[in-house]
Amino acid sequence: MGRKVEVPSLPQRIISLVPSQTELLYNLGLGDRVIGVTKFCIHPSQWHQSKTFVGGTKQFKFDVIDELKPDLIIGNKEENYIEGIEELAKKYPVWVSDITGLDQAFDMILAIGNLVDERAKSISIVEKVKEGFASLPYKSRRKALYLIWKKPYMAAGRATFIDEMMDFAGFENVLSETRYPELTLEAIQELAPEAILLSSEPYPFKEKHIGELKAVLPNCDVQLVDGEMFSWYGSRLMQAPSYFANLK
């Protein structure tokens, strides 16, 4: 991102602004070294119940962060908002990842392992993830649309982490647009996907939403999927291959 970040050799007061990276810090064994997380950092559950909340991923509580006196803040370019990151960077070391694919996820895991002096554990996590993805069985890819929001409908396009995970799960993204375009029902019909994947996050799609889409696309396979498996790029990736292998 063109920024130089000076971090203490062994940070002891870490704040995470990204759910998937919070879980990674847990799996790196940081324990009490992580002092603050967002309200969306639901894994691990014991941290969600015990750590100090510093706001959401796109609305930080600067007063709470100041009280915590962090010596390292870990964020992400897409999940956080630039104004908040820039404000925090005036006072604290703010390390920000930028991830659109599996290789960048590996780089992030190893980089954070170096930052917090848990290199061996970060290498082990990356090796496990690589082994899992390498063992995925071949599937003929079906044309699919991955919805992340409703009112308006929004989908994951090209140049996103979800797009690459769709490929591993046996789906070909019907979208040619990048990022997260808005779609009408008519536009979804014109795309004619063989499958529509309704993510559990950020919009919590439920069974009732399947019927709404089946009404206009009766021959389409509409199914609910675990959004964490498609969009969390930290240690949750160790679980993703087995989930993808069992998707139909």
C-alpha positions in Angstrom: 0.0 0.0 0.0 3.0 2.3 -0.2 3.2 2.8 3.6 6.1 2.2 5.9 5.0 0.8 9.3 7.4 0.6 12.2 6.3 -2.2 14.6 7.9 -3.1 18.0 10.0 -6.2 17.9 7.5 -8.1 20.0 4.1 -6.4 20.2 2.2 -7.1 23.4 -0.9 -5.0 23.0 -2.5 -6.0 19.7 -5.9 -4.9 18.2 -7.4 -6.8 15.3 -10.0 -5.0 13.1 -10.7 -8.0 10.9 -12.6 -11.2 11.9 -10.7 -13.7 9.9 -7.4 -12.2 11.0 -8.6 -12.2 14.7 -9.1 -16.0 14.4 -5.6 -16.3 12.9 -4.1 -14.5 15.9 -5.9 -17.0 18.1 -4.5 -19.9 16.2 -1.0 -18.4 16.4 -1.4 -18.7 20.2 -1.4 -15.0 21.1 -3.8 -15.2 24.1 -3.6 -12.1 26.3 -1.4 -10.3 23.7 -4.6 -9.5 21.8 -6.5 -6.8 23.8 -9.2 -5.6 21.4 -11.3 -6.9 18.5 -14.4 -5.8 16.5 -17.9 -6.8 17.4 -17.9 -9.0 14.3 -14.9 -11.0 15.5 -17.0 -14.0 16.5 -14.3 -16.6 16.4 -13.1 -17.8 18.8 -16.2 -17.5 20.9 -14.2 -17.1 24.1 -12.4 -14.0 22.7 -15.8 -12.6 21.5 -17.0 -12.9 25.1 -13.8 -11.6 26.8 -11.9 -9.1 24.6 -12.7 -5.4 24.5 -14.8 -4.4 21.5 -13.3 -1.4 19.5 -16.4 -0.9 17.2 -17.1 -2.5 13.9 -14.9 -3.1 10.9 -16.1 0.2 9.3 -16.8 2.3 12.4 -14.0 2.3 15.0 -14.4 3.6 18.6 -11.3 5.8 18.7 -11.8 6.6 22.4 -11.8 2.9 23.3 -8.7 2.3 21.2 -6.9 5.1 22.8 -7.7 3.7 26.3 -6.2 0.3 25.2 -2.9 1.9 24.1 -2.1 -0.7 21.4 1.4 -1.2 20.1 0.1 -2.9 16.9 -3.2 -2.7 15.0 -4.0 -5.2 12.2 -6.5 -4.3 9.5 -7.4 -5.0 5.9 -7.8 -2.7 2.9 -11.2 -4.0 1.8 -12.9 -4.7 5.2 -11.9 -1.5 6.9 -12.4 2.1 5.9 -9.6 4.3 4.8 -10.5 7.3 6.9 -10.5 5.3 10.0 -7.2 3.5 9.2 -5.5 6.9 8.3 -6.7 8.4 11.6 -5.3 5.4 13.6 -2.1 5.5 11.7 -1.4 9.0 13.1 -0.9 7.5 16.5 -0.2 3.8 16.2 1.5 1.2 14.0 -1.3 0.0 11.7 -0.4 -3.0 9.5 -3.0 -3.5 6.6 -3.4 -6.6 4.4 -4.8 -6.5 0.8 -6.1 -9.9 -0.3 -7.8 -11.0 -3.5 -6.6 -14.6 -3.7 -5.0 -17.6 -1.9 -1.4 -16.5 -2.6 -2.0 -13.2 -0.9 -3.7 -15.0 2.0 -0.5 -17.1 2.4 1.6 -13.9 2.4 -0.6 -12.3 5.0 -0.5 -15.4 7.3 3.3 -15.5 7.1 3.7 -11.8 7.5 1.6 -11.7 10.6 3.5 -14.7 11.9 6.7 -12.6 11.5 5.2 -9.5 13.1 4.2 -11.3 16.3 7.2 -13.7 16.4 5.2 -16.9 15.7 6.9 -17.8 12.5 6.8 -21.6 12.9 3.1 -21.6 13.7 2.3 -19.5 10.7 4.3 -21.7 8.4 2.5 -24.8 9.8 -0.9 -23.1 9.1 0.1 -22.3 5.5 1.4 -25.8 4.9 -1.9 -27.3 6.2 -4.0 -25.0 4.0 -1.9 -25.9 0.9 -2.2 -29.6 1.5 -6.0 -29.3 1.9 -6.5 -27.3 -1.3 -4.1 -29.6 -3.2 -6.2 -32.6 -2.2 -9.5 -31.2 -3.5 -11.2 -33.6 -5.9 -11.8 -32.5 -9.5 -15.3 -31.2 -10.1 -16.8 -30.1 -13.4 -17.5 -26.4 -12.8 -21.1 -25.1 -12.9 -21.9 -21.5 -13.8 -22.8 -19.8 -10.5 -23.7 -16.5 -8.9 -22.6 -15.8 -5.3 -24.9 -13.3 -3.6 -23.6 -11.4 -0.5 -26.5 -8.9 0.0 -30.2 -8.3 -0.6 -32.1 -5.0 -1.1 -30.3 -4.5 -3.4 -28.9 -7.8 -4.5 -25.1 -7.7 -4.6 -22.8 -10.4 -5.8 -19.1 -11.2 -5.6 -17.5 -10.4 -9.0 -14.1 -11.0 -10.4 -10.9 -9.9 -8.7 -12.3 -10.9 -5.3 -11.2 -13.6 -2.8 -14.7 -15.2 -3.1 -14.3 -15.5 -6.9 -11.2 -17.7 -6.4 -12.8 -19.8 -3.7 -15.8 -20.4 -6.0 -13.3 -21.9 -8.5 -11.9 -24.2 -5.9 -15.4 -25.2 -4.8 -16.4 -26.2 -8.4 -18.2 -23.1 -9.6 -17.5 -20.7 -12.5 -18.5 -17.1 -11.7 -21.1 -15.9 -14.2 -20.2 -12.3 -13.6 -17.6 -10.5 -15.7 -17.6 -7.4 -13.6 -15.1 -6.9 -10.8 -15.7 -6.2 -7.2 -19.3 -6.3 -5.9 -21.9 -5.2 -8.5 -25.6 -4.5 -7.6 -28.1 -6.7 -9.5 -31.8 -6.6 -10.2 -33.8 -9.9 -10.4 -34.1 -9.3 -14.1 -30.3 -9.0 -14.4 -30.0 -12.3 -12.4 -32.4 -14.0 -14.8 -30.4 -12.8 -17.8 -27.2 -14.2 -16.3 -28.9 -17.6 -16.3 -26.7 -19.2 -13.6 -27.0 -23.0 -13.0 -26.5 -22.3 -9.3 -27.0 -19.4 -6.9 -25.0 -19.5 -3.7 -26.6 -17.5 -0.9 -23.9 -16.5 1.6 -24.4 -16.5 5.4 -22.6 -13.2 5.6 -22.5 -10.2 5.4 -26.3 -10.6 4.7 -27.7 -13.5 6.6 -29.6 -15.3 3.8 -32.1 -17.9 5.1 -34.2 -20.7 3.7 -37.1 -18.3 2.9 -34.8 -16.4 0.4 -34.3 -19.6 -1.7 -38.0 -19.6 -2.6 -37.9 -15.9 -3.7 -35.2 -16.7 -6.3 -36.6 -20.1 -7.3 -39.8 -18.2 -8.3 -38.0 -16.4 -11.1 -35.4 -19.1 -11.8 -37.2 -22.4 -11.3 -34.5 -24.6 -12.8 -31.7 -23.0 -10.9 -30.0 -24.8 -7.9 -30.3 -22.2 -5.1 -28.5 -23.1 -1.9 -27.3 -21.6 1.3 -23.5 -21.6 1.8 -21.2 -20.8 4.7 -19.8 -17.4 3.9 -16.8 -17.9 6.3 -15.5 -20.7 4.1 -15.6 -18.5 1.0 -14.5 -15.2 2.4 -12.3 -15.7 5.5 -8.7 -15.7 4.5 -7.0 -16.6 7.8 -6.7 -19.9 9.6 -10.3 -20.7 8.7 -8.8 -21.8 5.4 -7.7 -25.0 7.1 -11.4 -26.0 7.1 -12.4 -24.7 3.7 -11.2 -27.6 1.5 -13.3 -30.3 3.2 -16.3 -28.0 3.1 -15.8 -27.3 -0.6 -15.3 -31.0 -1.3 -18.8 -31.8 0.1 -20.6 -29.0 -1.7 -22.9 -30.2 -4.4 
